[in-house]
Amino acid sequence: MRPPRAHSNFFLHLDSLSPPPLLASPSRPRFVPSLPVRTLGRRLVPPSRSASAGAPEGEREREEGGDGGVEEMAAAAKEAGPSGCSGRAVLVTGGAGYIGSHAVLQLLTAGFRVVVVDSLANSSEIALRRVRALAGEHASNLAFHKADIRDKDGLEKVFASARFDAVIHFAGLKAVGESVQKPLLYYDHNVVGTINLLEIMAAHGCKKLVFSSSAAVYGSPKNSPCTEDFPLIPHNPYGRTKLMAEEICRDIYHSDPEWSIILLRYFNPVGAHPSGYVGEDPCGTPNNLMPFVQQIAVGRRPSLTIFGNNYATKDGTGVRDYIHVVDLAEGHLFALRKLFDSSSNIGCEAYNLGTGKGTSVLEIVNAFEKASGKKIPLVMGQRRPGDAEILFSSPAKAERELHWKAKYGITEMCRDLWNWASKHPYGYAASESPKLNGSSR
């Protein structure tokens, strides 16, 4: 028999918990989380309303033992973690963001100690509380500093607080359209901020880095699948900031071979954590397709404009490589394993993280309609200048050298996205909570 629900309003209870502490040290007692994470069937989830009469039918079925459960993900994370990872400390910049929060959860489950640095300008402290609750017994290994990577003094204080074995660098701005309107802002965040981080890493002898890059560095290649040796011709300031950061990393390695750097080029992340408690919550107008779709499904927007329906594709709409955010986050664990387990420095290597499968805009919208039971009204618009007709990855190099492979398809992506959106129609803001009291700038 399923135990009774302990909290009528899980979100308010969870979000009122104390923030992640500073990283435990030999002289500092370890933090013990006050919220247990309990097992329902095969899935490990916090107490919630998901099995109530108002919960989506698919969610009730998954609680009873459907696929994609958190226990299976935890096992996969432990397997992905490098041998001897217990006790290793990883700094994660931008760890409260969409991809960063999913990666932090997997790092904790794999046994890492994690310190998050985030300015919270485009993210939510609530995400870290959710991560801490889902991490269960590993929650005490999460620490948080509120800091901006452009603030060198603030970063220096973070590095002075603990010794880090590696850094995963997510922090930065990512809206293509905004980058065209405000290029200096993007160069400041994405290039200057990265330089600050690299300088302080070098000063503290931390020379293992996983960098969050983007398929935007390829621009609009004429052919797909796209391999890592394709020409790098970004079409907008955002893509150019990512390419500049990559080039800086390559130059650093050539000047100092002690560095080991992995550049992960993301394709199109979609979905949310299967629990439905961690997901994408864009600030302001969404910049990507699926956040728009989810907002239409919950009644926040009237319709979706598809930019171009006369491409030379199966249904006339553009084709992209959509990847589940859980798969993408897991790629960072495999990258760390490569950094830690290699007998020698690996240099500076780039890897595509994608499924290797192209999906049209209409195909993924139809998949979401099926997963959610919601109709998405469509408006056909003109093509946008610079949009690629077809762009999907070849993940063969990552599969071969990182031993990573995406496991989930668009059905799981849309299912988990709807699970998140139906619980959080207005994102994390729907949960009122006090601010985190992390160390400030």
C-alpha beads as a LAMMPS data file, in Angstrom:
LAMMPS data file: protein, C-alpha beads

441 atoms
440 bonds

1 atom types
1 bond types

-500.0 500.0 xlo xhi
-500.0 500.0 ylo yhi
-500.0 500.0 zlo zhi

Masses

1 110.0

Atoms # bond

1 1 1 0.000 0.000 0.000
2 1 1 1.280 3.456 -0.875
3 1 1 1.981 5.549 2.268
4 1 1 -0.222 8.608 2.813
5 1 1 0.871 11.959 1.460
6 1 1 2.859 13.774 4.116
7 1 1 2.370 17.283 2.749
8 1 1 -0.658 18.821 1.081
9 1 1 1.551 21.436 -0.548
10 1 1 4.916 19.906 -1.289
11 1 1 6.234 22.871 -3.225
12 1 1 5.778 25.392 -0.412
13 1 1 7.249 22.923 2.066
14 1 1 10.268 22.165 -0.082
15 1 1 10.934 25.771 -1.013
16 1 1 10.883 26.876 2.631
17 1 1 13.799 24.624 3.490
18 1 1 17.175 26.067 4.395
19 1 1 19.528 26.729 1.479
20 1 1 22.433 24.543 0.420
21 1 1 25.264 25.197 2.866
22 1 1 28.830 26.140 2.245
23 1 1 30.926 23.109 1.393
24 1 1 31.589 20.895 4.381
25 1 1 35.185 20.897 5.558
26 1 1 36.986 18.950 8.314
27 1 1 36.281 21.820 10.729
28 1 1 32.705 22.406 9.620
29 1 1 29.907 19.973 10.554
30 1 1 28.166 18.397 7.590
31 1 1 24.643 19.558 6.808
32 1 1 21.890 16.978 7.199
33 1 1 18.817 17.619 5.007
34 1 1 15.493 17.772 6.815
35 1 1 13.350 16.463 3.946
36 1 1 13.502 12.740 3.232
37 1 1 13.191 11.439 -0.302
38 1 1 11.079 8.330 -0.365
39 1 1 10.454 5.535 -2.806
40 1 1 7.204 5.034 -4.694
41 1 1 7.306 1.795 -6.639
42 1 1 10.493 1.887 -8.692
43 1 1 10.727 5.675 -8.655
44 1 1 12.474 7.802 -6.069
45 1 1 10.488 11.024 -5.686
46 1 1 9.703 13.538 -2.942
47 1 1 6.219 13.589 -1.393
48 1 1 3.965 15.209 -3.973
49 1 1 0.490 15.612 -5.349
50 1 1 1.310 13.590 -8.448
51 1 1 -0.747 10.545 -7.466
52 1 1 -3.789 12.554 -6.473
53 1 1 -6.950 12.480 -8.496
54 1 1 -5.862 15.604 -10.380
55 1 1 -2.497 14.232 -11.459
56 1 1 -1.881 13.377 -15.110
57 1 1 -2.657 9.749 -15.829
58 1 1 0.798 9.125 -17.252
59 1 1 2.436 10.358 -14.066
60 1 1 0.401 7.968 -11.898
61 1 1 1.431 5.089 -14.145
62 1 1 5.094 6.035 -13.943
63 1 1 4.962 6.149 -10.138
64 1 1 3.850 2.544 -10.157
65 1 1 6.964 1.506 -12.049
66 1 1 7.147 3.116 -15.489
67 1 1 10.405 3.623 -17.322
68 1 1 12.723 6.585 -16.891
69 1 1 12.504 6.508 -13.065
70 1 1 14.848 8.371 -10.769
71 1 1 16.350 5.209 -9.278
72 1 1 17.439 4.076 -12.729
73 1 1 18.893 7.513 -13.379
74 1 1 20.757 7.423 -10.082
75 1 1 22.249 4.053 -10.961
76 1 1 23.298 5.395 -14.347
77 1 1 24.890 8.425 -12.714
78 1 1 26.906 6.235 -10.362
79 1 1 28.058 4.136 -13.299
80 1 1 29.030 7.261 -15.236
81 1 1 31.037 8.640 -12.337
82 1 1 34.773 8.031 -12.574
83 1 1 36.418 5.430 -10.409
84 1 1 37.495 6.950 -7.119
85 1 1 35.266 9.998 -7.597
86 1 1 34.095 9.931 -3.978
87 1 1 35.353 13.058 -2.273
88 1 1 36.293 14.838 -5.498
89 1 1 35.119 18.444 -5.546
90 1 1 33.683 19.999 -8.700
91 1 1 32.855 23.663 -9.167
92 1 1 29.799 24.205 -11.374
93 1 1 29.245 27.701 -12.727
94 1 1 25.650 28.376 -13.707
95 1 1 24.576 25.372 -11.679
96 1 1 21.126 26.792 -10.871
97 1 1 20.170 26.998 -14.545
98 1 1 18.268 24.551 -16.715
99 1 1 21.083 22.252 -17.812
100 1 1 23.297 23.070 -14.838
101 1 1 20.741 22.005 -12.217
102 1 1 20.236 18.641 -13.931
103 1 1 23.993 18.123 -14.090
104 1 1 24.430 19.059 -10.421
105 1 1 21.854 16.453 -9.401
106 1 1 23.653 13.755 -11.372
107 1 1 27.028 14.800 -9.964
108 1 1 25.708 14.527 -6.409
109 1 1 24.184 11.118 -7.081
110 1 1 27.499 9.952 -8.531
111 1 1 29.294 10.851 -5.299
112 1 1 30.912 14.192 -6.104
113 1 1 31.064 17.168 -3.778
114 1 1 29.581 20.066 -5.728
115 1 1 29.947 23.805 -5.301
116 1 1 27.589 25.903 -7.413
117 1 1 28.398 29.453 -8.468
118 1 1 25.468 31.328 -9.982
119 1 1 24.444 34.981 -10.133
120 1 1 20.751 33.941 -10.237
121 1 1 20.198 36.570 -12.944
122 1 1 18.596 34.021 -15.282
123 1 1 17.972 31.137 -12.905
124 1 1 16.217 30.287 -9.662
125 1 1 17.515 29.389 -6.248
126 1 1 14.467 27.147 -5.924
127 1 1 16.043 24.794 -8.461
128 1 1 18.891 24.136 -6.039
129 1 1 16.450 23.354 -3.232
130 1 1 14.707 20.865 -5.488
131 1 1 18.048 19.324 -6.447
132 1 1 19.007 19.030 -2.800
133 1 1 15.751 17.266 -1.959
134 1 1 16.074 14.848 -4.874
135 1 1 19.706 14.130 -3.971
136 1 1 18.624 12.542 -0.678
137 1 1 21.605 11.280 1.301
138 1 1 23.981 13.187 -0.987
139 1 1 22.368 16.577 -0.241
140 1 1 25.045 17.574 2.256
141 1 1 27.600 17.570 -0.557
142 1 1 25.986 20.578 -2.248
143 1 1 27.189 24.112 -1.549
144 1 1 26.204 27.410 -3.127
145 1 1 27.848 30.781 -3.687
146 1 1 25.924 33.638 -5.233
147 1 1 28.511 35.212 -7.505
148 1 1 28.943 36.515 -11.033
149 1 1 31.798 35.079 -13.082
150 1 1 32.598 38.605 -14.259
151 1 1 33.442 39.481 -10.642
152 1 1 37.013 38.253 -10.196
153 1 1 37.097 39.092 -6.494
154 1 1 33.948 37.057 -5.939
155 1 1 35.361 34.120 -7.886
156 1 1 38.618 34.350 -5.970
157 1 1 36.721 33.995 -2.691
158 1 1 35.015 30.866 -4.005
159 1 1 38.318 29.271 -4.991
160 1 1 39.824 30.255 -1.646
161 1 1 37.013 28.401 0.151
162 1 1 37.859 24.928 -1.182
163 1 1 40.195 23.006 -3.472
164 1 1 38.542 21.952 -6.712
165 1 1 39.497 18.944 -8.790
166 1 1 37.634 20.177 -11.878
167 1 1 35.250 22.854 -13.128
168 1 1 32.139 22.543 -15.281
169 1 1 31.428 25.934 -16.843
170 1 1 27.763 26.509 -17.751
171 1 1 27.428 30.183 -16.806
172 1 1 26.642 32.584 -19.621
173 1 1 23.937 34.143 -21.750
174 1 1 22.312 32.083 -24.496
175 1 1 19.580 34.009 -26.354
176 1 1 20.528 34.281 -30.016
177 1 1 18.164 37.176 -30.755
178 1 1 19.259 39.145 -27.715
179 1 1 22.896 38.612 -28.663
180 1 1 22.245 40.410 -31.954
181 1 1 20.701 43.354 -30.114
182 1 1 23.217 43.432 -27.241
183 1 1 26.493 41.968 -28.520
184 1 1 28.703 43.701 -25.947
185 1 1 26.657 42.205 -23.128
186 1 1 27.248 38.735 -24.578
187 1 1 30.967 39.250 -25.085
188 1 1 31.194 40.519 -21.509
189 1 1 29.393 37.539 -19.970
190 1 1 30.508 34.723 -22.241
191 1 1 34.054 35.768 -23.134
192 1 1 35.291 38.064 -20.361
193 1 1 33.594 35.905 -17.731
194 1 1 35.249 32.796 -19.140
195 1 1 38.658 34.501 -19.158
196 1 1 38.194 35.462 -15.497
197 1 1 37.345 31.883 -14.608
198 1 1 40.311 30.442 -16.496
199 1 1 42.740 32.907 -14.912
200 1 1 41.599 32.040 -11.399
201 1 1 41.590 28.316 -12.161
202 1 1 45.206 28.581 -13.315
203 1 1 46.193 30.584 -10.235
204 1 1 44.783 27.846 -8.000
205 1 1 46.242 24.942 -9.973
206 1 1 42.866 23.646 -11.158
207 1 1 43.378 22.746 -14.819
208 1 1 40.571 20.327 -15.639
209 1 1 37.600 21.928 -17.377
210 1 1 34.367 20.846 -19.047
211 1 1 33.065 23.766 -21.102
212 1 1 29.455 24.261 -22.145
213 1 1 29.653 25.099 -25.842
214 1 1 26.979 24.946 -28.524
215 1 1 26.132 23.665 -31.973
216 1 1 25.780 27.374 -32.793
217 1 1 29.523 27.353 -33.519
218 1 1 28.751 25.467 -36.750
219 1 1 26.384 28.106 -38.116
220 1 1 24.333 26.604 -40.954
221 1 1 26.343 23.704 -42.379
222 1 1 25.320 22.490 -45.813
223 1 1 25.230 18.856 -44.738
224 1 1 24.197 16.752 -41.753
225 1 1 25.044 14.853 -39.631
226 1 1 27.451 17.429 -38.323
227 1 1 30.847 16.187 -37.113
228 1 1 33.324 17.999 -34.889
229 1 1 35.639 18.753 -37.825
230 1 1 32.991 20.735 -39.740
231 1 1 33.877 24.394 -40.452
232 1 1 33.128 26.688 -37.517
233 1 1 31.187 29.622 -38.972
234 1 1 28.751 30.970 -36.358
235 1 1 26.082 33.350 -37.656
236 1 1 25.401 35.448 -34.563
237 1 1 27.189 37.017 -31.586
238 1 1 26.078 34.213 -29.262
239 1 1 27.670 31.570 -31.474
240 1 1 30.778 33.699 -31.871
241 1 1 31.170 34.044 -28.092
242 1 1 31.092 30.265 -27.786
243 1 1 33.650 29.875 -30.559
244 1 1 35.887 32.533 -29.001
245 1 1 35.752 30.720 -25.664
246 1 1 36.648 27.463 -27.425
247 1 1 39.610 29.130 -29.141
248 1 1 40.782 30.591 -25.830
249 1 1 40.670 27.110 -24.305
250 1 1 42.689 25.699 -27.201
251 1 1 45.259 28.484 -26.872
252 1 1 45.572 27.898 -23.127
253 1 1 46.249 24.225 -23.647
254 1 1 48.883 24.893 -26.314
255 1 1 50.623 27.334 -23.973
256 1 1 50.378 25.015 -20.957
257 1 1 49.954 21.267 -21.653
258 1 1 48.969 20.632 -18.021
259 1 1 45.442 21.674 -18.971
260 1 1 42.835 19.056 -19.858
261 1 1 39.730 20.582 -21.440
262 1 1 36.602 19.048 -22.935
263 1 1 34.343 21.235 -25.068
264 1 1 30.783 19.907 -25.238
265 1 1 28.766 21.196 -28.183
266 1 1 25.097 20.909 -27.294
267 1 1 22.375 20.520 -29.854
268 1 1 18.767 21.173 -28.709
269 1 1 18.056 20.240 -25.075
270 1 1 14.438 19.393 -24.269
271 1 1 12.565 17.840 -21.363
272 1 1 12.868 17.927 -17.599
273 1 1 13.748 15.712 -14.675
274 1 1 11.306 12.746 -14.575
275 1 1 10.182 13.740 -11.076
276 1 1 8.656 16.904 -12.529
277 1 1 10.356 19.092 -9.909
278 1 1 13.312 20.421 -11.927
279 1 1 12.906 21.859 -15.405
280 1 1 13.350 24.814 -17.737
281 1 1 11.981 28.123 -16.472
282 1 1 13.000 30.846 -18.945
283 1 1 13.111 34.407 -17.697
284 1 1 10.928 36.535 -19.945
285 1 1 10.125 35.455 -23.490
286 1 1 11.377 31.935 -24.281
287 1 1 14.167 31.697 -26.833
288 1 1 13.670 28.084 -27.863
289 1 1 10.839 26.075 -29.388
290 1 1 9.701 23.788 -26.593
291 1 1 9.409 26.362 -23.779
292 1 1 7.056 28.223 -26.128
293 1 1 5.104 25.029 -26.713
294 1 1 4.749 24.275 -23.011
295 1 1 3.539 27.814 -22.288
296 1 1 0.871 27.453 -24.974
297 1 1 -0.192 24.121 -23.491
298 1 1 -0.769 25.666 -20.053
299 1 1 -2.633 28.665 -21.465
300 1 1 0.026 31.352 -21.160
301 1 1 0.318 31.971 -24.918
302 1 1 -2.272 31.654 -27.693
303 1 1 -0.353 30.005 -30.529
304 1 1 3.000 28.908 -31.920
305 1 1 4.533 30.598 -34.950
306 1 1 6.525 28.194 -37.115
307 1 1 9.149 30.078 -39.077
308 1 1 9.096 28.455 -42.479
309 1 1 7.063 25.530 -43.803
310 1 1 8.604 25.336 -47.267
311 1 1 11.965 23.769 -46.490
312 1 1 13.090 20.725 -48.452
313 1 1 12.206 18.416 -45.557
314 1 1 9.574 15.721 -45.080
315 1 1 6.917 18.168 -43.854
316 1 1 8.417 21.497 -44.895
317 1 1 9.576 22.537 -41.412
318 1 1 13.129 22.776 -40.141
319 1 1 14.867 19.701 -38.772
320 1 1 16.894 19.736 -35.551
321 1 1 18.561 17.323 -33.151
322 1 1 16.582 17.333 -29.883
323 1 1 18.243 15.742 -26.860
324 1 1 16.758 14.980 -23.443
325 1 1 18.284 17.270 -20.822
326 1 1 18.941 14.215 -18.622
327 1 1 21.040 12.653 -21.385
328 1 1 22.825 15.950 -21.897
329 1 1 23.564 16.312 -18.189
330 1 1 24.880 12.759 -18.076
331 1 1 27.320 13.640 -20.839
332 1 1 29.125 15.881 -18.363
333 1 1 29.705 12.962 -16.003
334 1 1 31.232 10.956 -18.819
335 1 1 33.390 13.965 -19.704
336 1 1 34.626 14.141 -16.106
337 1 1 35.405 10.438 -16.193
338 1 1 37.527 11.098 -19.271
339 1 1 39.351 13.909 -17.468
340 1 1 39.947 11.955 -14.264
341 1 1 40.610 8.494 -15.628
342 1 1 42.999 9.416 -18.419
343 1 1 46.566 8.421 -17.628
344 1 1 47.791 11.606 -19.311
345 1 1 46.372 15.002 -20.156
346 1 1 43.903 14.752 -22.996
347 1 1 44.550 18.210 -24.409
348 1 1 41.559 20.228 -25.600
349 1 1 38.910 18.115 -27.338
350 1 1 35.459 18.967 -28.693
351 1 1 32.498 16.567 -28.644
352 1 1 28.980 16.819 -30.019
353 1 1 26.200 15.923 -27.595
354 1 1 23.126 14.986 -29.585
355 1 1 21.109 11.951 -30.586
356 1 1 22.247 11.852 -34.194
357 1 1 18.595 11.910 -35.278
358 1 1 16.839 14.757 -37.037
359 1 1 13.297 15.675 -35.962
360 1 1 11.170 18.305 -37.678
361 1 1 9.379 21.081 -35.836
362 1 1 5.999 19.560 -36.659
363 1 1 7.114 16.112 -35.510
364 1 1 8.132 17.267 -32.047
365 1 1 5.038 19.470 -31.689
366 1 1 2.879 16.469 -32.573
367 1 1 4.776 14.345 -30.039
368 1 1 4.113 16.949 -27.364
369 1 1 0.408 17.068 -28.236
370 1 1 0.256 13.304 -27.809
371 1 1 2.113 13.393 -24.485
372 1 1 0.060 16.241 -23.041
373 1 1 -3.340 15.744 -24.632
374 1 1 -3.243 19.446 -25.507
375 1 1 -3.735 20.949 -28.958
376 1 1 -1.081 23.487 -29.968
377 1 1 -2.530 26.119 -32.369
378 1 1 -0.064 26.866 -35.164
379 1 1 0.606 29.973 -37.250
380 1 1 2.843 29.615 -40.284
381 1 1 5.362 32.425 -40.638
382 1 1 8.197 33.311 -42.969
383 1 1 11.645 31.808 -42.722
384 1 1 14.096 33.670 -40.516
385 1 1 17.414 34.742 -42.057
386 1 1 20.238 32.451 -40.997
387 1 1 18.064 29.536 -39.878
388 1 1 19.481 26.216 -41.024
389 1 1 17.188 23.903 -42.962
390 1 1 18.547 20.715 -41.410
391 1 1 21.001 20.486 -38.522
392 1 1 21.639 17.360 -36.513
393 1 1 24.701 15.849 -34.930
394 1 1 27.001 12.965 -35.375
395 1 1 27.616 11.865 -31.771
396 1 1 29.996 9.105 -32.897
397 1 1 33.075 10.718 -31.351
398 1 1 31.407 11.082 -27.939
399 1 1 30.147 7.497 -28.140
400 1 1 33.595 6.239 -29.062
401 1 1 35.811 8.312 -26.745
402 1 1 33.530 9.294 -23.850
403 1 1 31.492 6.060 -23.956
404 1 1 28.360 8.204 -23.728
405 1 1 25.195 7.740 -25.739
406 1 1 21.788 9.401 -25.548
407 1 1 19.129 6.964 -24.335
408 1 1 15.868 8.886 -24.612
409 1 1 13.750 9.832 -27.634
410 1 1 11.245 12.606 -28.293
411 1 1 8.453 10.622 -26.622
412 1 1 10.305 10.691 -23.286
413 1 1 11.391 14.294 -23.830
414 1 1 7.815 15.475 -24.346
415 1 1 6.435 13.281 -21.558
416 1 1 8.870 14.692 -19.004
417 1 1 8.473 18.239 -20.298
418 1 1 4.704 18.029 -19.807
419 1 1 5.139 16.492 -16.365
420 1 1 7.177 19.559 -15.390
421 1 1 4.943 22.100 -17.166
422 1 1 1.698 20.720 -15.745
423 1 1 3.119 20.964 -12.220
424 1 1 4.672 24.397 -12.831
425 1 1 2.571 26.338 -15.376
426 1 1 4.330 29.523 -14.277
427 1 1 7.695 27.957 -13.497
428 1 1 9.440 28.115 -10.170
429 1 1 7.834 31.517 -9.502
430 1 1 4.598 29.711 -8.611
431 1 1 6.333 28.604 -5.410
432 1 1 6.876 31.366 -2.919
433 1 1 10.080 30.976 -0.985
434 1 1 12.711 33.004 0.855
435 1 1 15.923 33.848 -0.938
436 1 1 18.972 31.654 -0.591
437 1 1 21.510 32.990 1.850
438 1 1 24.542 31.951 -0.121
439 1 1 27.771 33.931 0.072
440 1 1 27.341 37.084 -1.972
441 1 1 29.550 39.108 -4.234

Bonds

1 1 1 2
2 1 2 3
3 1 3 4
4 1 4 5
5 1 5 6
6 1 6 7
7 1 7 8
8 1 8 9
9 1 9 10
10 1 10 11
11 1 11 12
12 1 12 13
13 1 13 14
14 1 14 15
15 1 15 16
16 1 16 17
17 1 17 18
18 1 18 19
19 1 19 20
20 1 20 21
21 1 21 22
22 1 22 23
23 1 23 24
24 1 24 25
25 1 25 26
26 1 26 27
27 1 27 28
28 1 28 29
29 1 29 30
30 1 30 31
31 1 31 32
32 1 32 33
33 1 33 34
34 1 34 35
35 1 35 36
36 1 36 37
37 1 37 38
38 1 38 39
39 1 39 40
40 1 40 41
41 1 41 42
42 1 42 43
43 1 43 44
44 1 44 45
45 1 45 46
46 1 46 47
47 1 47 48
48 1 48 49
49 1 49 50
50 1 50 51
51 1 51 52
52 1 52 53
53 1 53 54
54 1 54 55
55 1 55 56
56 1 56 57
57 1 57 58
58 1 58 59
59 1 59 60
60 1 60 61
61 1 61 62
62 1 62 63
63 1 63 64
64 1 64 65
65 1 65 66
66 1 66 67
67 1 67 68
68 1 68 69
69 1 69 70
70 1 70 71
71 1 71 72
72 1 72 73
73 1 73 74
74 1 74 75
75 1 75 76
76 1 76 77
77 1 77 78
78 1 78 79
79 1 79 80
80 1 80 81
81 1 81 82
82 1 82 83
83 1 83 84
84 1 84 85
85 1 85 86
86 1 86 87
87 1 87 88
88 1 88 89
89 1 89 90
90 1 90 91
91 1 91 92
92 1 92 93
93 1 93 94
94 1 94 95
95 1 95 96
96 1 96 97
97 1 97 98
98 1 98 99
99 1 99 100
100 1 100 101
101 1 101 102
102 1 102 103
103 1 103 104
104 1 104 105
105 1 105 106
106 1 106 107
107 1 107 108
108 1 108 109
109 1 109 110
110 1 110 111
111 1 111 112
112 1 112 113
113 1 113 114
114 1 114 115
115 1 115 116
116 1 116 117
117 1 117 118
118 1 118 119
119 1 119 120
120 1 120 121
121 1 121 122
122 1 122 123
123 1 123 124
124 1 124 125
125 1 125 126
126 1 126 127
127 1 127 128
128 1 128 129
129 1 129 130
130 1 130 131
131 1 131 132
132 1 132 133
133 1 133 134
134 1 134 135
135 1 135 136
136 1 136 137
137 1 137 138
138 1 138 139
139 1 139 140
140 1 140 141
141 1 141 142
142 1 142 143
143 1 143 144
144 1 144 145
145 1 145 146
146 1 146 147
147 1 147 148
148 1 148 149
149 1 149 150
150 1 150 151
151 1 151 152
152 1 152 153
153 1 153 154
154 1 154 155
155 1 155 156
156 1 156 157
157 1 157 158
158 1 158 159
159 1 159 160
160 1 160 161
161 1 161 162
162 1 162 163
163 1 163 164
164 1 164 165
165 1 165 166
166 1 166 167
167 1 167 168
168 1 168 169
169 1 169 170
170 1 170 171
171 1 171 172
172 1 172 173
173 1 173 174
174 1 174 175
175 1 175 176
176 1 176 177
177 1 177 178
178 1 178 179
179 1 179 180
180 1 180 181
181 1 181 182
182 1 182 183
183 1 183 184
184 1 184 185
185 1 185 186
186 1 186 187
187 1 187 188
188 1 188 189
189 1 189 190
190 1 190 191
191 1 191 192
192 1 192 193
193 1 193 194
194 1 194 195
195 1 195 196
196 1 196 197
197 1 197 198
198 1 198 199
199 1 199 200
200 1 200 201
201 1 201 202
202 1 202 203
203 1 203 204
204 1 204 205
205 1 205 206
206 1 206 207
207 1 207 208
208 1 208 209
209 1 209 210
210 1 210 211
211 1 211 212
212 1 212 213
213 1 213 214
214 1 214 215
215 1 215 216
216 1 216 217
217 1 217 218
218 1 218 219
219 1 219 220
220 1 220 221
221 1 221 222
222 1 222 223
223 1 223 224
224 1 224 225
225 1 225 226
226 1 226 227
227 1 227 228
228 1 228 229
229 1 229 230
230 1 230 231
231 1 231 232
232 1 232 233
233 1 233 234
234 1 234 235
235 1 235 236
236 1 236 237
237 1 237 238
238 1 238 239
239 1 239 240
240 1 240 241
241 1 241 242
242 1 242 243
243 1 243 244
244 1 244 245
245 1 245 246
246 1 246 247
247 1 247 248
248 1 248 249
249 1 249 250
250 1 250 251
251 1 251 252
252 1 252 253
253 1 253 254
254 1 254 255
255 1 255 256
256 1 256 257
257 1 257 258
258 1 258 259
259 1 259 260
260 1 260 261
261 1 261 262
262 1 262 263
263 1 263 264
264 1 264 265
265 1 265 266
266 1 266 267
267 1 267 268
268 1 268 269
269 1 269 270
270 1 270 271
271 1 271 272
272 1 272 273
273 1 273 274
274 1 274 275
275 1 275 276
276 1 276 277
277 1 277 278
278 1 278 279
279 1 279 280
280 1 280 281
281 1 281 282
282 1 282 283
283 1 283 284
284 1 284 285
285 1 285 286
286 1 286 287
287 1 287 288
288 1 288 289
289 1 289 290
290 1 290 291
291 1 291 292
292 1 292 293
293 1 293 294
294 1 294 295
295 1 295 296
296 1 296 297
297 1 297 298
298 1 298 299
299 1 299 300
300 1 300 301
301 1 301 302
302 1 302 303
303 1 303 304
304 1 304 305
305 1 305 306
306 1 306 307
307 1 307 308
308 1 308 309
309 1 309 310
310 1 310 311
311 1 311 312
312 1 312 313
313 1 313 314
314 1 314 315
315 1 315 316
316 1 316 317
317 1 317 318
318 1 318 319
319 1 319 320
320 1 320 321
321 1 321 322
322 1 322 323
323 1 323 324
324 1 324 325
325 1 325 326
326 1 326 327
327 1 327 328
328 1 328 329
329 1 329 330
330 1 330 331
331 1 331 332
332 1 332 333
333 1 333 334
334 1 334 335
335 1 335 336
336 1 336 337
337 1 337 338
338 1 338 339
339 1 339 340
340 1 340 341
341 1 341 342
342 1 342 343
343 1 343 344
344 1 344 345
345 1 345 346
346 1 346 347
347 1 347 348
348 1 348 349
349 1 349 350
350 1 350 351
351 1 351 352
352 1 352 353
353 1 353 354
354 1 354 355
355 1 355 356
356 1 356 357
357 1 357 358
358 1 358 359
359 1 359 360
360 1 360 361
361 1 361 362
362 1 362 363
363 1 363 364
364 1 364 365
365 1 365 366
366 1 366 367
367 1 367 368
368 1 368 369
369 1 369 370
370 1 370 371
371 1 371 372
372 1 372 373
373 1 373 374
374 1 374 375
375 1 375 376
376 1 376 377
377 1 377 378
378 1 378 379
379 1 379 380
380 1 380 381
381 1 381 382
382 1 382 383
383 1 383 384
384 1 384 385
385 1 385 386
386 1 386 387
387 1 387 388
388 1 388 389
389 1 389 390
390 1 390 391
391 1 391 392
392 1 392 393
393 1 393 394
394 1 394 395
395 1 395 396
396 1 396 397
397 1 397 398
398 1 398 399
399 1 399 400
400 1 400 401
401 1 401 402
402 1 402 403
403 1 403 404
404 1 404 405
405 1 405 406
406 1 406 407
407 1 407 408
408 1 408 409
409 1 409 410
410 1 410 411
411 1 411 412
412 1 412 413
413 1 413 414
414 1 414 415
415 1 415 416
416 1 416 417
417 1 417 418
418 1 418 419
419 1 419 420
420 1 420 421
421 1 421 422
422 1 422 423
423 1 423 424
424 1 424 425
425 1 425 426
426 1 426 427
427 1 427 428
428 1 428 429
429 1 429 430
430 1 430 431
431 1 431 432
432 1 432 433
433 1 433 434
434 1 434 435
435 1 435 436
436 1 436 437
437 1 437 438
438 1 438 439
439 1 439 440
440 1 440 441
